[in-house]
Amino acid sequence: MQLVSALDRLGTETAFEVLARADALQRQGKSVINLGIGQPDFKTPAHIVEAAIKALRDGHHGYTPAQGIVPLREAVARDLQRRHGVDVNPDAIVIWPGGKPTMFFSILIFGQPGAEILYPDPGFPIYRSMIEFTGAKPVPIVQNEGNEFSFTADQVLSLITLRTTLIILNSPGNPCGGAARQEEIEKLVAGLERFPNVAVLSDEIYSQMLYGGRQHVSLLRYPAIRDRLIVLDGWSKTYAMTGWRLGFSVWPQALVEKVVRLAVNCHSCVNAPTQYAGIAALEGPQEEVHKMVAAFDERRRTIVPLLNQLPGFTCLDPGGAFYVFPNITGTGMDARTLQNRMLEEAGVATVAGTSFGIHGEGYIRFSYANSVDNIREAIKRITTLLRD
């Protein structure tokens, strides 16, 4: 068979490989605490589940519009107004089977040989994977400890060239938990006036998970870039709906028809009952969301000091999401070696920083989407490993 060479440039998510190895060890009877997978350890709130069941019972079994049902897009628009104070036309909103399609299609639209796309590194691995798939040049925006694992406006603007077509931003971020500061966002928006042909993809999937009094600043608040801004958000993290595969994005009106055509060619539409569940999530009670975020905050305040007590570890306090990204250079081990030893010898699943980019060496991602008791036990196991 003759396959296209672009497939060889397509990467993957190592977190799923770690999950598979952890599951295999558990099937062998070994105790494994999973601090690797990036999904909430909570159930989807009951009223959301009931909305999906009701939709099935009411006969919503057929195709839906490729852009998403109108009631859900209107609910998203109301939610964006409620959370960010911005008016968004429901016609600019597209519903997707998860968050990744927004990344996938945004990069397909702007990526081609000769183009350059800026992306966070360490960052969500699909960014670089898709950039390379299109033949564009990936240009890393280095997320470093000195800037609390976020970006500075000067840093991003300095990387733009005549070949830059798209800038990808992620705040709060995966894998580092960094959260962009409002002054840097405003400085970046002002600087982008010099580059009117450069589009921006703002991945805001963790926008409701911030700590220490931080407030999310959506790029939707800045009219100057709305005509070239794509915002990614969804239900997976906020409502513990990772397996439901439901996301949305806001697009410049000039691109909506093009991305809807891509949806038609790819997946036709998002399944009907999940979309009705999405309405219930946005318009129903939010207490379960607040409880979940409060639980993550407690776990954050538990895991950071414990990691800082480990031999060879130093760990910054993350601004958002549910990840910590400790520096492990003091252990004398590279990230992949330590990841493997923690899993195989200590029964603790984590993800090496190098799974998120070349600038992730010397770091390990811990997801604190697990109980406080399990976090404490995991740190005890790692302490024993490092001291043996």
C-alpha positions in Angstrom: 0.0 0.0 0.0 1.2 3.5 -0.8 0.5 5.8 2.2 0.8 9.6 2.3 4.1 10.7 3.9 2.3 13.2 6.1 1.1 10.3 8.3 4.7 9.8 9.4 4.7 13.3 10.9 1.6 12.7 12.9 2.2 12.3 16.7 0.1 11.1 19.5 -0.8 11.6 23.2 1.6 9.7 25.5 -0.8 10.1 28.4 -3.0 7.4 26.8 0.0 5.1 26.4 0.8 5.6 30.1 -2.9 4.9 31.0 -2.7 1.6 28.9 0.5 0.5 30.8 -1.1 1.4 34.1 -4.2 -0.6 33.3 -2.0 -3.6 32.2 -0.2 -3.5 35.5 -3.4 -3.3 37.5 -4.7 -6.4 35.6 -1.6 -8.2 36.8 -2.7 -7.4 40.3 -0.3 -4.5 41.0 -1.5 -1.4 42.8 -1.3 1.7 40.6 -2.3 5.3 41.5 -3.1 7.2 38.4 -1.8 10.8 38.4 -1.3 10.8 34.7 -4.6 11.0 32.9 -6.0 14.5 32.3 -9.7 14.0 33.1 -11.8 14.8 36.1 -12.4 11.9 38.5 -16.0 13.0 39.1 -19.2 11.8 37.5 -21.2 13.9 35.1 -23.8 15.8 37.2 -27.1 13.8 37.3 -29.3 16.5 35.7 -27.0 16.4 32.6 -27.3 12.7 32.3 -31.1 12.9 32.7 -31.3 15.5 29.9 -29.6 13.1 27.5 -31.9 10.2 28.5 -34.9 12.5 28.1 -33.7 13.5 24.6 -33.5 9.8 23.6 -36.9 9.1 25.0 -38.3 12.2 23.2 -37.1 10.8 19.9 -34.0 12.8 19.2 -32.4 10.0 17.3 -31.6 11.5 13.9 -29.1 13.8 12.2 -28.6 17.3 13.5 -27.3 20.4 11.7 -23.5 20.2 11.1 -23.0 23.4 12.9 -24.9 22.2 16.0 -28.6 22.6 17.0 -29.7 26.2 17.4 -30.9 25.9 21.0 -27.4 24.7 22.1 -25.6 27.4 20.1 -27.9 30.0 21.7 -27.2 28.5 25.2 -23.4 28.8 24.5 -23.9 32.4 23.5 -25.7 33.1 26.7 -23.0 31.3 28.7 -20.3 33.4 27.1 -22.2 36.6 28.0 -22.6 35.4 31.5 -19.0 34.4 32.1 -17.1 36.8 29.9 -19.5 39.7 29.4 -19.2 39.4 25.6 -21.9 39.2 22.9 -21.4 36.4 20.5 -23.7 35.7 17.6 -24.9 32.0 17.8 -24.2 31.9 14.1 -20.5 32.2 14.9 -20.5 29.2 17.2 -19.8 25.6 15.9 -20.5 22.5 18.0 -17.9 19.7 17.8 -17.4 16.1 19.0 -14.9 17.3 21.6 -12.3 20.0 21.8 -9.7 18.5 19.4 -11.7 19.1 16.1 -11.3 22.9 16.7 -7.5 22.4 16.9 -7.5 20.0 14.0 -9.5 22.2 11.6 -7.9 25.5 12.7 -4.4 24.1 11.9 -5.6 22.5 8.7 -7.0 25.9 7.6 -3.8 27.8 8.4 -1.1 25.2 8.0 0.7 24.4 4.8 4.3 24.1 3.6 6.0 27.5 3.9 3.7 28.6 6.7 4.8 29.0 10.4 2.5 28.4 13.3 3.4 29.4 16.9 2.4 27.0 19.7 3.1 26.5 23.4 6.0 24.2 24.4 5.6 22.4 26.7 2.0 22.2 25.5 -0.8 19.9 24.5 0.9 17.5 22.1 -1.7 17.6 19.4 -0.7 21.2 18.5 2.7 20.3 17.2 1.5 17.0 15.8 -1.1 18.7 13.6 1.2 21.5 12.6 3.8 19.0 11.3 1.1 17.0 9.6 0.1 20.0 7.5 3.8 20.6 6.5 3.9 24.0 8.3 6.8 24.8 10.5 6.1 24.6 14.3 7.6 27.5 16.2 7.6 27.0 20.0 6.5 29.6 22.4 8.6 28.4 25.3 6.6 28.1 28.6 9.2 28.4 31.4 9.3 28.5 35.1 10.7 32.0 35.2 7.4 33.2 33.7 5.2 30.8 35.7 4.8 28.6 32.7 2.9 31.2 30.7 3.8 33.5 27.8 4.8 37.2 27.6 3.6 39.4 24.9 7.1 40.4 23.9 8.1 36.8 23.6 5.2 35.9 21.2 5.5 39.1 19.1 9.2 38.5 18.6 8.5 35.1 17.0 6.1 36.4 14.3 7.5 36.5 10.8 6.1 37.2 7.3 5.4 33.4 7.2 3.4 33.3 10.4 -0.3 32.4 9.8 -1.5 31.3 13.2 -0.7 31.7 16.9 -1.9 29.1 19.4 -2.4 30.1 23.0 -3.6 28.0 25.9 -4.6 29.5 29.3 -5.0 28.0 31.8 -2.5 25.6 30.2 -1.9 21.9 29.9 0.5 20.5 31.0 2.0 23.2 33.2 -1.1 24.8 34.8 0.1 28.3 33.8 -2.4 31.1 33.5 -1.8 34.2 31.4 -1.9 37.6 33.2 -4.3 40.2 31.9 -1.6 42.8 31.3 0.3 40.4 29.0 -2.9 39.6 27.1 -3.7 43.2 26.6 -0.1 44.0 25.5 -0.2 41.1 23.0 -3.5 42.2 21.6 -2.1 45.7 21.1 1.0 44.3 19.5 -1.0 42.2 17.1 -2.2 45.3 15.4 1.1 45.3 13.6 0.3 41.9 12.2 -3.2 42.0 10.8 -2.9 38.8 8.8 -2.0 36.6 11.7 -4.9 34.5 13.2 -5.1 33.4 16.8 -6.4 30.2 18.3 -7.2 30.6 22.0 -7.6 27.2 23.8 -9.7 28.1 26.8 -11.0 24.6 27.8 -9.8 25.1 31.4 -11.2 28.6 31.8 -13.3 27.8 34.8 -10.4 26.2 36.7 -8.4 29.0 38.3 -7.0 29.4 41.8 -5.6 31.9 44.2 -8.0 34.6 43.2 -7.1 34.6 39.5 -9.8 35.5 37.0 -9.9 34.1 33.4 -9.5 36.7 30.7 -11.0 35.5 27.4 -9.6 36.8 24.2 -13.2 37.3 23.2 -13.1 40.5 25.2 -11.0 42.2 22.7 -12.9 43.5 19.6 -9.7 44.4 17.8 -8.9 40.7 17.1 -12.4 39.2 16.9 -12.3 39.1 13.1 -9.3 36.7 13.2 -9.9 34.9 16.6 -10.9 31.3 17.2 -11.8 30.4 20.7 -11.9 26.7 21.8 -14.0 25.7 24.8 -16.3 22.9 25.8 -17.9 20.6 28.4 -15.2 17.9 29.0 -13.3 19.4 31.9 -15.8 21.8 33.5 -18.7 19.3 33.6 -16.7 16.0 33.9 -17.9 15.0 30.4 -14.7 13.8 28.7 -16.4 10.7 27.3 -19.4 12.5 26.0 -17.2 14.2 23.3 -18.8 17.6 23.2 -17.0 20.9 22.5 -17.6 24.3 20.9 -15.7 27.1 19.3 -16.3 30.6 18.3 -15.1 31.6 14.8 -14.7 34.7 12.7 -17.9 34.9 10.6 -15.8 34.7 7.4 -14.6 31.2 8.4 -17.8 29.7 9.7 -19.1 28.3 6.3 -15.7 26.8 5.6 -15.4 25.0 8.9 -19.0 23.8 8.7 -18.1 22.2 5.3 -15.2 20.5 7.0 -17.6 19.2 9.6 -19.9 17.8 6.9 -17.0 16.1 5.2 -15.6 14.7 8.5 -18.3 13.7 11.0 -21.6 15.0 9.6 -22.8 16.3 13.0 -22.6 15.8 16.7 -25.0 13.3 18.2 -28.4 14.7 19.3 -28.8 13.6 22.9 -25.3 14.8 23.8 -26.2 18.3 22.5 -29.3 18.4 24.7 -27.2 17.3 27.6 -24.9 20.3 26.8 -27.9 22.7 27.1 -28.7 21.2 30.5 -25.1 21.6 31.6 -24.9 25.3 30.7 -28.4 26.3 31.9 -28.8 24.0 34.9 -27.4 24.3 38.4 -23.7 25.0 38.6 -23.1 23.8 42.2 -21.4 20.5 41.1 -18.9 22.5 39.0 -18.1 24.7 42.0 -17.7 21.7 44.3 -15.4 20.0 41.7 -13.2 23.1 41.3 -13.0 23.5 45.1 -11.9 19.9 45.4 -9.2 20.5 42.8 -8.1 23.5 44.7 -7.7 21.5 47.9 -5.7 18.9 46.0 -3.5 21.6 44.5 -2.8 22.9 48.0 -2.0 19.3 49.1 0.2 18.1 46.2 2.5 21.2 45.7 4.1 21.2 49.2 4.4 17.4 49.1 6.2 17.5 45.8 8.5 20.2 47.1 9.5 17.9 49.9 10.6 15.1 47.5 14.4 14.8 47.0 15.4 16.5 43.7 12.0 18.1 43.1 10.9 21.7 43.0 7.3 22.6 42.1 5.6 25.9 41.3 2.1 26.6 42.4 -0.1 26.3 39.3 -2.5 29.1 38.4 -5.2 26.8 36.8 -6.3 23.5 35.3 -5.6 20.4 37.4 -1.9 19.8 36.7 1.4 20.5 38.4 4.7 20.4 36.4 7.5 19.9 38.9 11.2 20.4 38.0 12.9 17.0 38.6 16.4 17.8 37.4 17.7 17.4 41.0 16.9 13.7 40.8 19.7 13.1 38.2 17.2 11.3 36.0 15.7 12.4 32.7 11.9 12.7 32.5 11.2 9.5 30.7 13.4 7.4 33.0 11.7 8.8 36.1 8.2 8.4 34.6 8.9 4.7 33.9 10.5 4.1 37.3 7.6 5.7 39.2 5.1 3.6 37.3 7.0 0.2 37.3 8.6 0.4 40.7 6.4 2.7 42.8 3.0 2.1 41.1 2.4 5.8 40.3 1.4 6.8 36.8 2.6 10.2 35.6 3.6 11.7 32.2 7.1 12.8 31.3 7.5 16.4 30.4 9.0 15.4 27.0 5.6 14.1 26.0 4.6 17.7 25.8 7.5 19.1 23.8 11.3 19.3 23.7 11.2 22.0 26.4 9.5 19.6 28.7 12.8 17.7 29.6 13.5 18.0 33.2 9.8 18.0 34.2 7.0 15.6 35.0 3.3 16.2 34.7 1.2 15.2 37.7 -2.6 15.3 37.3 -4.3 15.9 40.6 -7.6 14.6 39.4 -7.5 12.0 42.1 -8.3 12.0 45.8 -6.2 13.6 48.5 -5.6 10.2 50.1 -4.3 8.8 46.8 -2.1 11.9 46.3 -0.6 11.4 49.7 0.0 7.7 49.2 1.5 8.4 45.8 4.0 10.8 47.2 4.9 8.3 49.9 5.7 5.7 47.3 7.8 8.2 45.3 9.7 9.2 48.4 10.6 5.5 49.0 11.7 5.1 45.4 13.9 8.2 45.5 15.5 7.3 48.8 16.3 3.7 48.0 
